[in-house]
Amino acid sequence: MSDSPHISVATQDNFVQLVIEKSKQVPVLVDFWADWCAPCKNLMPILAKLADEYAGAFHLVKVNTDEQQALAMHFGIRSLPTVKLFKDGQPVDEFMGALPEQGVRQFLDTHIRDEIEVFLEQIDRLVAEGDRQNAEAALGQALQQLPDDSRILLKLAALHLDAGDADAARDLMAKVPADKLETPEAKSIQARFALADRASDSPGEEALRAAIEKNPDDLKARDQLSAVLYARNDFEGSMEQLLEIVKRDRTYEEDSGRVQLIKMFEALGSADPLVQKYRRQLAVSLN
C-alpha cells in the first residue's frame, strides 16, 4: 500500500467508504488492475505521480481485480486496466488501457480542474455581491478538503488582505508551493505585501500633503503619500503620486516611482481599468 495520503487500496469491505462516500467530497479515481497485467504496471506510477501532484484534488483508489472479483464483476470490468472516475457516489467517466501521462492529465482536468475553477468563480460572485463572510467560509471548507491546492490558498489569502488581515494572508502564502509563486495571482499578492509594508513607517496623510504643498519636489513625501493612499485602497491617488515621481526625477531611489507603479500593476492585475490608464501614462512619461 502506498504511503501517500492521496492513494488508498480498496476491498469489498471498504469500497463504499473509500469510493462512494469519499466521492461526495472530492472526485475519486478508481484503478482496476491485476498483478499479471503489464499495461497496469505501466499506468500505476503515472496515476500515483498525478495523485501526489494534484495534492488532494482527487483521490486515487486501487482495486486488485484478482483479489476483489466481486467488485470487478459489479462494475463490469472486462479489460485491464480500467480506470473509473466517481463523483457524488456515481461513476461519471472512464478510460481503458495505459494512457500516457498527458492523456491522463487531460482526462483529469476535464473533471477536476474545471470543478475547482467553477467553485472559484462562485467565490468571485459572492465577493462581488459583498458577501465576503460566506466567501471566506466556503474557501475555508474547500481548503480542509484540498489543503495543498494553491488556487484556493491564493484566493483566501487575497480575501484576508482585502479585509486588512495581512498576517493571516502571509500564513496562507507560506503554504503555497514554490513553483506556484510565479503565477499572476501569487505575484499580485506578493506585490500587495510589498506595497502595504511601505505605509507602516509613513507619517499621516495630512502631514504628507502639507509637505508636498510646501515643496512639490519633495519626492520622499510623495513616495510615502503613495504608500498611505494605497493602504486605504485609494489606488488612483497612489498611482498619481508615483507617476509624478517618475515625471520629476527618474533617479529618485533608483527609479522607485516606476518600480512601485509596476508593483501596483501586478497587484491589481492587467485587466483593471486603472492599470490600463496608468500604464499608458507611464509609457508616455518614459518616452
N, C-alpha and C positions, 0 to 999 in steps of 0.2 A: 504493500500500500504506500502511496506517495506521502511524503511529509508535508506537502503543500496544503495550506488551508483551503485552497480553491479546487481541490480534487478529492473525490471520495470513491469508494468501491461499494456497489450496491448488491444486495442479495434480495431474495423474495421477501425476507422478513423486514428489511428496512427500506425497500424501494419507495413505498408511499411517503415515508418521511423525507428521504433524500431527494426524491424527484418530484412527486406530486405536490407535497406541501411546500417544499423549497421553491418550486417554480412559481408559486404565488407571490414570492418576494423578489426573485431575480430569475432570469432565464437559466434553464438547466440544459446542458448539452450531454446527451447520453451516448456513450460509445459502446456499441455491441461488438465484441471481439472474441477471438479464441486463440489459444496458445499456438496452434498449428498454422495459423493464418499469417503468411508473410506480409501481405499488404497491411494487415492490422498493426504489425510491429513497426512498419514504416510510418504509419499515421500517428501512433501513440505519442512519440516525442514532440510532434508538431502540436498536437492538442494540448499536451502538458505545458509546452512553452507558451502558448497563447493564453492558457488559463492563468498562468502567473503574470504574463504581460498585461492582460486586461484587468488584473488585480481586483477581482470580485464583480466585474460587470456581468459575468456569467459563472456558473458553477459546472465543473466537469465531473460526470459520474461514469465510471467504467463498469460494464456488465460482462462477465465471462460467460459466454453462452453455453459452453460445455458444462459449467458448474450450475448455471441458472437456466436450465432448459425450459422451465415453465414460463419464465419471463420472455424468453426468445419466442416461444410459441404464441404467447398472448399478444405480442406486438408484431407477429407475422414476419419475423426475421428469416429471410431466405438467402441472403447474400452477406458476406462479411468483407470488410467492416461495413456496418450500417450505423449511421450517426443521426440521432433524432434530437430535435430541439423542442423543449417543453416550456410553455408559458401558461400561467394561470391554471395549472393542473392538467393541461392537454398538450399532446404533440401537435406542433404547428408547421413543422417543416423537417426535411431530412435530406441526407445525401448518402450515396453508397460508393464504396471504393475509396482508395487512398488519394484524396485530393492533395495537390501541392499546397504549401503554406499560404500562398496568395489566394488560392481558391477557397481555403477555409476562412481566411480573413474576410473575403467578400461575403461568404455565407453568413458569418457572424455579424458583420457590420450592417447587413440588411435588417437584422432584427434587433441588435443590441445598441449600436451607436445611435440609430435613429430614435430609439426609445428614450435615450438619455437626452438627446437634442430636443425632442418634443417636450420632455419634462422641463428643461431649462427655458424653453420658450414660454411655458406656462408660468414659470417663476418671473420672467420678464414682464408678463402681462399683469401679474399681481403687483409688482413693483410700480408699474406704470399707473395702476389704479390706486396707488397709495397704500396698499395692504402689505407693508413690509413685515409685519408681525407673522402673518401666515406664510409669507415667502421664506422667512428665516426658519420657521418651524418645519416647513416641508423640506428645505435643504438639510436641516439637521437630521431628520428622519432618513433621508436618502443617504446621508453620509454614514449613518450607522450600518446601512446595508452595503455601501460601497466606500469604505473608509479611505481607499487609495485612489479614488477617481479624481484626477487633477481638475477636471472641469467643475465638479461640484465644490471642491475646495476653493477654487478661484472665485466662483460665483458668490459663495458665502463670505469669503474674505472681502470682496468688493462691497457687499451689503454692510458688513461691520464697519468698513471705512466710511461709507456713506453716513452711518449713524454716529461717527466720531469715536468708535472703539478701535483705535489703532492697535492696541495690544492684542485683542482677540484676532484681528486680521493678521498680525505678524505670527501668532501661534499657528494659524492655518497655513500660512505661506511656508512655514518651516517644514510642513509635511508634504509639500509639493515636490515630486521627484525632480532632480537636477535637470533632466532632459526636457522637462515641461516648462522650465523657467524662461525659455526663449520664445514662448508663444506670445501673440499680441496681448492676450488677456493678462498674462503674468507680467509682461513688461509694463503694462498700464498700471498695475497695482504697485510695482516697484517704483515707477515714476511718481506715483501719488505719495508714497512713503517719503521719497527724497524731497518732494516739494513741500510736504507738510512739515518735515523736520526743519526747514528753513525758517518757519514762523515762530519756532519755540523761543528764540532769544531776541526777537524783534521788539522794538518799542511799540506803543499803541498807534492806531491809525491816525488819530488826531495830531499827535506829535510829528509823525512822519509827513503828513500833508503840510503841516506848518513849515517843516524844514525844506520841503520841495518848493513851497511858495516863496520862501526867503531866498533859496538858491536852486533854480531849476536844473543846474548841473550837478546837484548832489545825488550822484548815481547810487551811492550806498543806500540812501533813504528810499530811492525809487525801488531798488532791489528788495529792501525789507518790506516796503509797502506792497509790492507784488506778492510776497510770501503771505502777508497778513490777509490780503484780499482773497488769495487762493484758499486759505484756511477757512474762510467763511463763505466759500463757494461763489465768490464774485470773480468768475473765470475771465470774463471780458475785461474787467478792470485790471486784473493781474496781468493779462496779456498786453494790455495797453502800456503799462509801466515797463514791461520787458522790451517791448518794441521801441519805446522811447530811448531806452538804454542803448539799443543797437544803433539807432539813428545818431545818438550823441557821441558814443565812443565805443567802437568795436573792441578796443584793447582792455576795457574795464574787466578786471578779474578774469582775464583770459577768455574774452568773448562770452562772459556769463549770460548776458541778455539773450543771445542766440541759443546757447546751450539750454537755458531754463525754458525757453519757448518750445524747443524741440521736446523736452521732457513733458511739457503740458500737452503738446500734440499727442504724444504717446499715451498719456494718462486719459485723455478724453476720447481718443480714437479718431481715425481719419474721416469717418462719416459725420462727425459733429460739425454743424454749420460754422461755429466759432473757429474751429480748427481750419476749415477751408478758407474762411475770411482772412485770418491772421497768417496763414501760410502764404497766401498771395501777397499780403502786405510785407511780410518778411522778405520774400523774394525780390520785391521792388526795392526795399531798403538795402539789400545786399548788392544790387546792381548799380 
